[in-house]
């Protein structure tokens, strides 16, 4: 399948895309808004001639934030436009860059669908000097339209699993020309670099920079706020754990684990943070049906000794909620979703627990596991056992704390290497 056939199939699939968008809007009403932007119409006022960064959703936006701030410092004369594809990503971007220092510098809209005319219309409006795509959000028509206009395109913090590589290989006539049009692929590992080369990327454009997620910096003010809030709750000595970015089918196992933890220590508090905002209400109802005294973070009400669960139903607070906890379970890993980023709790020195399904972060979890910063669990029952053990053996928790921080420190530097590569594209 070449790009022409791909584009034809995309056109034919528009009715299905509309149905899917309507279904998602039924579950999360924000999907019904700003639909015109997805076709490059009704865009907000955009200054042309700057840098375009695409981060598909929340996780990519958070990972891109340090790079974006560095680019703003290095190129103070240029506007920077951030696009995404989801309402949650949009909310996160606007929350991160709402400060006065970003006004007039940072712009935001949805990225249009990968239709040739929509990509062309968007780029004609934006006229970027550089396009930076986070991770592996590869859209053939947008990349081709950039190449036609002489706009260099970089794939930042790129990753490519063996499974994804096999999928791309099945469409070699589409994949190879697309990858050949990329000017920089800043990839996380040597293994992934070879996968990109095998699929058609130009060898001289593939650079192993590491993962910029290791370059996460924790603001001391965040730690101070977390300590202050625990003091307000009179919970300095209370056992608190977090289950972050959980998925449907996983919350039940987490609550089972918490019930067993409570049997050993009735003071324990679980901070439960569903991955998707449209599930906040249903997870709250699940907690109540299971008999847990549950407080919602969105109410801003205090957590008392009677509360057993705090539902993290706010946006943009995950790092802060991690900071409130003693121990961290990273979700999407007890079900076959591939797991979520364990480096945020590692950067905070939290002992990390994850289920067996971590194929989205195989290298990172292997590093943390071998260093002694991460424990594997395969069920709610085993999760409870490990949680209780860590509270009963604080020396093990302290060792995991130190190991996680050491892994973070040993693997930093990817951001600087990426920025050097982007600088080179500007100087060409």
VEXDREN-2710 file (C-alpha; in Angstrom, 1 decimal):
% VEXDREN-2710
k/r/px/py/pz
1/UNK/0.0/0.0/0.0
2/UNK/1.5/3.4/-1.1
3/UNK/0.5/6.8/0.2
4/UNK/-2.1/7.4/-2.5
5/UNK/-4.0/4.2/-1.5
6/UNK/-3.6/5.1/2.2
7/UNK/-5.1/8.5/1.5
8/UNK/-8.0/6.9/-0.4
9/UNK/-8.7/4.5/2.4
10/UNK/-8.6/7.4/4.9
11/UNK/-11.2/9.2/2.8
12/UNK/-13.4/6.1/2.7
13/UNK/-13.0/5.6/6.4
14/UNK/-14.2/9.1/7.3
15/UNK/-17.8/7.9/8.2
16/UNK/-16.2/5.4/10.6
17/UNK/-14.1/8.1/12.1
18/UNK/-17.2/10.2/12.5
19/UNK/-19.0/7.4/14.3
20/UNK/-16.0/6.8/16.6
21/UNK/-15.8/10.5/17.4
22/UNK/-19.5/10.6/18.2
23/UNK/-19.0/7.5/20.5
24/UNK/-16.1/9.2/22.3
25/UNK/-18.1/12.4/22.6
26/UNK/-20.9/10.4/24.2
27/UNK/-18.4/9.2/26.8
28/UNK/-16.4/12.4/27.0
29/UNK/-18.3/15.5/25.8
30/UNK/-15.1/17.4/25.1
31/UNK/-14.7/15.3/21.9
32/UNK/-17.7/17.1/20.5
33/UNK/-16.0/20.4/20.6
34/UNK/-13.5/22.0/18.1
35/UNK/-14.3/19.4/15.5
36/UNK/-13.5/21.9/12.7
37/UNK/-9.9/22.1/13.9
38/UNK/-9.5/18.4/13.0
39/UNK/-10.0/19.4/9.4
40/UNK/-7.8/22.5/9.6
41/UNK/-10.8/24.9/9.7
42/UNK/-11.7/27.2/12.6
43/UNK/-8.1/27.3/13.8
44/UNK/-7.3/29.9/16.5
45/UNK/-5.0/32.8/15.6
46/UNK/-1.6/31.4/14.9
47/UNK/1.7/33.3/14.4
48/UNK/3.4/31.7/11.4
49/UNK/7.1/30.9/11.0
50/UNK/7.9/29.2/14.3
51/UNK/8.4/25.7/15.7
52/UNK/5.7/23.1/15.6
53/UNK/5.6/20.3/18.2
54/UNK/3.1/17.5/18.0
55/UNK/2.4/15.5/21.2
56/UNK/-0.6/13.2/20.6
57/UNK/-2.0/13.1/24.2
58/UNK/-1.2/13.6/27.9
59/UNK/1.8/11.4/28.3
60/UNK/3.6/12.8/25.3
61/UNK/2.7/16.4/26.3
62/UNK/4.3/15.9/29.7
63/UNK/7.4/14.3/28.1
64/UNK/7.7/17.2/25.6
65/UNK/7.4/20.0/28.2
66/UNK/11.1/20.2/29.2
67/UNK/12.1/20.2/25.5
68/UNK/9.5/22.9/24.7
69/UNK/10.8/25.1/27.5
70/UNK/14.4/24.7/26.3
71/UNK/13.3/25.5/22.7
72/UNK/11.6/28.7/23.9
73/UNK/14.8/29.8/25.7
74/UNK/17.0/29.0/22.7
75/UNK/14.8/30.6/20.1
76/UNK/13.1/33.6/21.9
77/UNK/12.2/35.2/18.6
78/UNK/10.1/32.3/17.4
79/UNK/6.5/31.3/18.3
80/UNK/5.9/27.6/19.3
81/UNK/2.8/25.8/18.3
82/UNK/1.8/22.6/20.2
83/UNK/-0.7/20.2/18.7
84/UNK/-2.4/17.1/20.1
85/UNK/-5.3/14.8/19.2
86/UNK/-7.2/14.4/22.5
87/UNK/-9.1/16.8/24.8
88/UNK/-7.1/15.5/27.8
89/UNK/-3.9/16.3/26.0
90/UNK/-5.3/19.8/25.1
91/UNK/-6.2/20.4/28.7
92/UNK/-2.8/19.4/29.9
93/UNK/-1.0/21.6/27.3
94/UNK/-3.1/24.6/28.3
95/UNK/-2.4/24.0/32.0
96/UNK/1.3/23.6/31.5
97/UNK/1.7/26.7/29.4
98/UNK/-0.9/29.1/30.8
99/UNK/1.7/31.3/32.6
100/UNK/2.3/34.9/31.7
101/UNK/5.8/34.0/30.4
102/UNK/4.2/31.9/27.7
103/UNK/1.6/34.4/26.4
104/UNK/2.3/35.4/22.8
105/UNK/4.9/32.6/22.6
106/UNK/3.0/29.3/22.9
107/UNK/0.1/28.5/20.6
108/UNK/-2.2/25.5/20.7
109/UNK/-4.7/23.7/18.5
110/UNK/-5.6/20.1/17.4
111/UNK/-3.6/18.5/14.7
112/UNK/-5.8/18.0/11.6
113/UNK/-6.5/14.5/10.4
114/UNK/-4.0/13.0/8.0
115/UNK/-5.8/14.0/4.8
116/UNK/-3.6/15.5/2.1
117/UNK/-5.6/18.7/1.8
118/UNK/-6.0/19.2/5.6
119/UNK/-2.3/18.7/6.2
120/UNK/-1.5/21.2/3.3
121/UNK/-4.0/23.8/4.6
122/UNK/-2.6/23.5/8.2
123/UNK/1.0/23.9/7.1
124/UNK/0.1/26.8/4.8
125/UNK/-1.4/28.6/7.8
126/UNK/1.4/27.7/10.2
127/UNK/4.5/27.8/7.9
128/UNK/6.8/26.3/10.6
129/UNK/10.6/26.4/10.3
130/UNK/10.8/23.0/12.1
131/UNK/8.4/20.2/12.9
132/UNK/9.0/18.0/16.0
133/UNK/6.9/14.9/16.4
134/UNK/7.0/13.2/19.8
135/UNK/7.6/9.4/20.0
136/UNK/6.1/7.5/17.1
137/UNK/3.1/9.5/16.0
138/UNK/3.8/8.9/12.3
139/UNK/1.3/10.5/9.8
140/UNK/2.4/10.0/6.1
141/UNK/0.6/13.0/4.6
142/UNK/1.7/15.5/7.2
143/UNK/5.3/14.3/6.9
144/UNK/5.1/14.4/3.1
145/UNK/3.6/17.9/3.0
146/UNK/6.5/19.1/5.3
147/UNK/9.0/17.5/2.9
148/UNK/7.4/19.2/-0.1
149/UNK/7.8/22.6/1.6
150/UNK/11.3/22.0/2.8
151/UNK/10.3/21.9/6.5
152/UNK/12.7/19.6/8.4
153/UNK/10.9/17.0/10.5
154/UNK/12.3/15.4/13.6
155/UNK/10.9/12.4/15.5
156/UNK/11.8/13.1/19.1
157/UNK/12.1/10.5/21.9
158/UNK/11.3/7.9/19.2
159/UNK/10.4/4.4/20.2
160/UNK/9.4/1.4/18.1
161/UNK/8.5/-1.9/19.7
162/UNK/9.1/-5.2/17.8
163/UNK/5.4/-5.6/17.4
164/UNK/4.9/-2.1/15.9
165/UNK/7.9/-2.7/13.6
166/UNK/6.3/-5.8/12.3
167/UNK/3.1/-3.9/11.6
168/UNK/4.9/-1.1/9.7
169/UNK/6.9/-3.7/7.7
170/UNK/3.6/-5.1/6.3
171/UNK/3.1/-1.7/4.6
172/UNK/6.6/-1.2/3.3
173/UNK/5.6/0.9/0.3
174/UNK/4.0/3.4/2.7
175/UNK/6.4/3.2/5.6
176/UNK/9.8/3.3/3.8
177/UNK/9.2/6.6/1.8
178/UNK/7.7/8.2/4.9
179/UNK/10.6/7.4/7.1
180/UNK/13.1/8.5/4.4
181/UNK/11.5/11.9/4.5
182/UNK/12.4/12.4/8.2
183/UNK/15.4/14.5/8.8
184/UNK/16.1/13.3/12.4
185/UNK/15.0/10.3/14.3
186/UNK/16.2/10.8/17.9
187/UNK/15.6/7.2/19.1
188/UNK/15.7/5.9/22.7
189/UNK/17.7/2.6/22.2
190/UNK/20.1/1.0/19.7
191/UNK/17.6/-1.8/19.2
192/UNK/14.9/0.6/18.1
193/UNK/17.4/2.5/16.0
194/UNK/18.1/-0.6/14.0
195/UNK/14.3/-1.2/13.6
196/UNK/13.9/2.2/12.0
197/UNK/16.8/1.7/9.7
198/UNK/15.4/-1.7/8.6
199/UNK/12.1/-0.1/7.8
200/UNK/13.7/2.5/5.5
201/UNK/15.0/5.4/7.6
202/UNK/18.2/7.0/6.3
203/UNK/21.0/5.7/8.5
204/UNK/22.6/9.2/8.8
205/UNK/19.3/10.6/10.2
206/UNK/19.0/8.0/13.0
207/UNK/20.6/9.1/16.3
208/UNK/20.4/7.2/19.6
209/UNK/19.8/9.9/22.2
210/UNK/18.1/8.0/25.0
211/UNK/14.8/8.8/26.6
212/UNK/14.1/12.4/27.6
213/UNK/11.7/11.1/30.2
214/UNK/14.8/10.5/32.4
215/UNK/15.4/14.2/32.3
216/UNK/12.4/14.9/34.5
217/UNK/13.2/17.5/37.1
218/UNK/11.1/17.7/40.3
219/UNK/10.3/21.2/41.5
220/UNK/11.1/21.4/45.3
221/UNK/7.9/23.5/45.6
222/UNK/5.9/20.4/44.6
223/UNK/7.4/18.3/47.4
224/UNK/6.8/21.1/49.9
225/UNK/3.1/21.4/48.8
226/UNK/2.7/17.6/49.1
227/UNK/4.2/17.6/52.6
228/UNK/2.0/20.5/53.6
229/UNK/-1.2/18.8/52.4
230/UNK/-0.3/15.6/54.2
231/UNK/0.1/17.7/57.4
232/UNK/-3.2/19.3/56.8
233/UNK/-4.7/15.8/56.6
234/UNK/-2.8/14.8/59.8
235/UNK/-1.5/12.0/57.6
236/UNK/2.3/12.3/58.0
237/UNK/2.5/8.8/59.5
238/UNK/-0.4/7.3/57.6
239/UNK/0.4/4.6/55.1
240/UNK/-0.6/6.1/51.6
241/UNK/-0.2/4.4/48.3
242/UNK/-1.2/5.4/44.8
243/UNK/-2.6/3.4/41.9
244/UNK/-2.0/5.7/38.9
245/UNK/-3.3/5.6/35.3
246/UNK/-5.6/2.6/35.9
247/UNK/-7.8/1.1/33.2
248/UNK/-11.1/-0.6/33.1
249/UNK/-10.8/-4.1/34.5
250/UNK/-7.8/-3.0/36.7
251/UNK/-9.6/-0.9/39.3
252/UNK/-11.3/-4.0/40.8
253/UNK/-7.9/-5.6/41.4
254/UNK/-6.6/-2.5/42.9
255/UNK/-9.5/-2.2/45.3
256/UNK/-9.1/-5.9/46.2
257/UNK/-5.5/-5.2/47.1
258/UNK/-6.5/-2.2/49.2
259/UNK/-9.1/-4.2/51.1
260/UNK/-6.4/-6.6/52.1
261/UNK/-4.1/-3.8/53.0
262/UNK/-6.8/-2.3/55.2
263/UNK/-7.2/-5.6/57.0
264/UNK/-3.6/-5.3/58.1
265/UNK/-3.7/-1.5/58.8
266/UNK/-7.1/0.3/58.9
267/UNK/-5.3/3.6/58.6
268/UNK/-4.2/3.0/55.0
269/UNK/-5.3/5.4/52.2
270/UNK/-5.4/4.6/48.5
271/UNK/-5.1/7.4/45.9
272/UNK/-6.8/5.9/42.9
273/UNK/-6.2/7.8/39.6
274/UNK/-8.1/6.5/36.5
275/UNK/-6.2/7.0/33.2
276/UNK/-9.2/8.5/31.4
277/UNK/-11.3/11.3/32.7
278/UNK/-14.5/9.8/31.2
279/UNK/-14.2/7.0/33.8
280/UNK/-13.9/9.3/36.9
281/UNK/-17.6/9.0/37.8
282/UNK/-17.9/5.2/37.1
283/UNK/-14.8/4.5/39.2
284/UNK/-16.2/6.7/42.0
285/UNK/-19.4/4.6/41.9
286/UNK/-17.4/1.4/41.9
287/UNK/-15.5/2.5/45.0
288/UNK/-18.8/3.3/46.8
289/UNK/-20.4/0.0/45.7
290/UNK/-17.4/-1.9/47.1
291/UNK/-18.0/-0.2/50.4
292/UNK/-15.0/2.2/50.5
293/UNK/-15.4/5.6/52.1
294/UNK/-14.2/7.7/49.1
295/UNK/-13.3/11.4/48.8
296/UNK/-13.0/13.1/45.4
297/UNK/-10.0/15.2/44.8
298/UNK/-12.0/17.5/42.5
299/UNK/-14.0/18.7/45.5
300/UNK/-10.8/20.1/47.2
301/UNK/-12.3/18.9/50.5
302/UNK/-9.9/17.6/53.2
303/UNK/-9.2/13.9/53.5
304/UNK/-10.0/12.7/57.0
305/UNK/-9.0/9.6/58.9
306/UNK/-12.4/8.0/57.9
307/UNK/-11.6/8.2/54.2
308/UNK/-10.2/5.0/52.7
309/UNK/-9.9/6.1/49.1
310/UNK/-9.0/9.4/47.5
311/UNK/-10.2/9.5/43.8
312/UNK/-7.8/11.5/41.7
313/UNK/-10.4/13.0/39.4
314/UNK/-8.5/16.1/38.4
315/UNK/-6.3/16.9/35.4
316/UNK/-2.6/17.8/35.5
317/UNK/-2.0/16.7/39.1
318/UNK/-0.6/13.2/38.7
319/UNK/3.0/14.1/39.7
320/UNK/1.6/15.9/42.8
321/UNK/-0.5/12.9/43.7
322/UNK/2.5/10.6/43.3
323/UNK/4.4/13.0/45.7
324/UNK/1.6/12.5/48.3
325/UNK/2.1/8.7/48.4
326/UNK/4.7/6.4/50.0
327/UNK/4.4/3.6/47.4
328/UNK/3.3/3.7/43.7
329/UNK/1.6/1.2/41.5
330/UNK/1.7/2.2/37.8
331/UNK/-1.4/1.1/36.0
332/UNK/-2.2/-0.3/32.6
333/UNK/0.0/-3.2/33.6
334/UNK/-2.3/-5.7/35.3
335/UNK/-4.3/-5.8/32.0
336/UNK/-2.8/-6.1/28.5
337/UNK/-2.5/-2.4/27.9
338/UNK/1.3/-2.2/28.1
339/UNK/1.7/-0.1/31.2
340/UNK/2.4/3.6/31.7
341/UNK/5.5/5.6/32.5
342/UNK/7.2/4.5/35.7
343/UNK/9.8/7.3/35.6
344/UNK/7.6/9.9/37.3
345/UNK/7.4/7.9/40.6
346/UNK/11.1/7.0/40.1
347/UNK/12.0/10.7/39.9
348/UNK/10.2/11.2/43.2
349/UNK/12.0/8.2/44.8
350/UNK/8.9/6.1/45.2
351/UNK/9.1/2.3/45.3
352/UNK/7.4/1.2/42.2
353/UNK/5.1/-1.8/41.6
354/UNK/3.8/-2.9/38.2
355/UNK/1.9/-5.8/36.7
356/UNK/3.3/-8.2/34.0
357/UNK/2.1/-6.1/31.0
358/UNK/4.8/-3.5/30.5
359/UNK/5.5/-3.9/26.7
360/UNK/5.2/-0.1/26.3
361/UNK/8.2/0.5/28.6
362/UNK/10.2/-2.8/28.3
363/UNK/13.7/-1.2/28.5
364/UNK/12.8/1.3/31.2
365/UNK/11.1/-1.3/33.4
366/UNK/14.1/-3.6/32.9
367/UNK/16.4/-0.9/34.1
368/UNK/14.4/-0.2/37.1
369/UNK/13.9/-3.8/37.9
370/UNK/17.5/-4.7/37.6
371/UNK/18.5/-1.8/39.9
372/UNK/16.0/-2.9/42.5
373/UNK/13.6/0.1/42.1
374/UNK/10.6/-1.9/40.7
375/UNK/8.7/-5.0/42.0
376/UNK/6.6/-7.1/39.7
377/UNK/3.1/-8.2/40.7
378/UNK/0.7/-10.4/38.7
379/UNK/-2.6/-9.9/40.6
380/UNK/-4.4/-7.8/43.2
381/UNK/-3.6/-10.3/45.9
382/UNK/0.2/-10.2/45.1
383/UNK/0.0/-6.4/45.0
384/UNK/-1.4/-6.4/48.5
385/UNK/1.3/-8.7/49.7
386/UNK/4.1/-6.5/48.3
387/UNK/2.6/-3.3/49.7
388/UNK/2.3/-4.7/53.2
389/UNK/5.9/-6.0/53.0
390/UNK/7.3/-2.7/52.0
391/UNK/5.5/-0.9/54.9
392/UNK/6.7/-3.6/57.3
393/UNK/10.3/-3.5/56.0
394/UNK/11.1/0.2/55.6
395/UNK/14.7/-0.6/54.8
396/UNK/13.6/-2.3/51.6
397/UNK/11.5/0.7/50.7
398/UNK/14.4/3.0/51.3
399/UNK/16.7/0.9/49.1
400/UNK/14.1/1.1/46.3
401/UNK/13.9/4.9/46.8
402/UNK/17.6/5.3/46.3
403/UNK/17.7/2.8/43.4
404/UNK/15.0/4.7/41.5
405/UNK/16.8/8.0/41.9
406/UNK/20.1/6.5/40.8
407/UNK/18.6/5.1/37.6
408/UNK/17.2/8.5/36.8
409/UNK/20.5/10.2/37.4
410/UNK/22.5/7.6/35.4
411/UNK/20.4/8.0/32.3
412/UNK/19.9/11.7/32.1
413/UNK/21.3/13.7/29.2
414/UNK/18.9/12.7/26.4
415/UNK/17.3/16.1/26.3
416/UNK/20.6/17.9/25.7
417/UNK/21.5/15.4/22.9
418/UNK/18.0/15.9/21.3
419/UNK/18.3/19.7/21.5
420/UNK/21.7/19.5/19.8
421/UNK/20.2/17.5/17.0
422/UNK/17.4/20.0/16.6
423/UNK/19.9/22.9/16.6
424/UNK/21.7/21.1/13.7
425/UNK/18.5/21.1/11.7
426/UNK/18.1/24.8/12.2
427/UNK/21.6/25.4/10.9
428/UNK/21.3/23.4/7.8
END
